Amino acid sequence: MAELVLCRCKHCRNTISKFINLWYEIGMYLGPIIVPRKDLDICHKRSTVYGEPGTLLEKCRLQIIACKSYPIL
């Protein structure tokens, strides 16, 4: 059975979700390889930005997220 990781908000410590402990990393960005079955308890904290041209993130949309309990700044 795969190892599960419990992800919590770094500000309020509320649980965001459980993930199977398999991740990809591109630069400073991390993402789960296997998406959880339940919706994440998150909201978008800032506007979407696009990856830099000529990089692996070129056509990717990137957003900073926070848990829904944390106020959006």
N, C-alpha and C positions, 0 to 999 in steps of 0.2 A: 504494500500500500504506500502511496506517495505521502511525503511529509507535507503538512499544511502549515502555512504561516498566517498568523493573525495580524492584520494591519490596523493600526490605530492612528488617529489624528495626533500629530506631535504637539498641538496646542492644548486640546481639551481631553485627550486620551480616549475619546469615544471610539468604538469599533467601527471601522469602515467596511471591512469584509475579510473573508478567509480566502487565501490563494494557495494553489499547489505551488510548492517551492521550486518553480522553474521560471527563469527570467531572461530577458534579453537586455543588453545594454548598448546604447549608441551614444557615445560622448558622455554627457552628464545625465542622460535620460534613461530611466528604467521602465520596463513594462512587463506584465505577466505574459508568458507564452500561452497559458491556458486561462481564458477569461472565466471568472466565477459564474456560477449558475444564477445567483441572485443579483439584483441591481445593486450598484455601489451607492452608499449613502454619502454622496459627494455633490458639490456644486462647483461651477467654474468661478475662479477667483478673479481672473483678468481676461482681457480680450485674447482671441486666437492669434497666434503668430505662425508664420510658415517657416519651414526649415531653410537654411541657407542654400542657394543655388550651387550645384557642383558637389554636394555632399549626399550621404545616404538619406538624409532627412529632407531633401530638396522639395518633394511634393507632399510632405507630411504637415498636418495641422497640429500645433503644440499648444497646450493650455496648462496653466498652473491651477491646481485644484485644492479644495479644502473640504472638510466634512460639513454637512448641512448645519450643524450646531455652531460652527465657528463663523463669526460675522465677516461678511465680505468687505474687504478694504478697497 
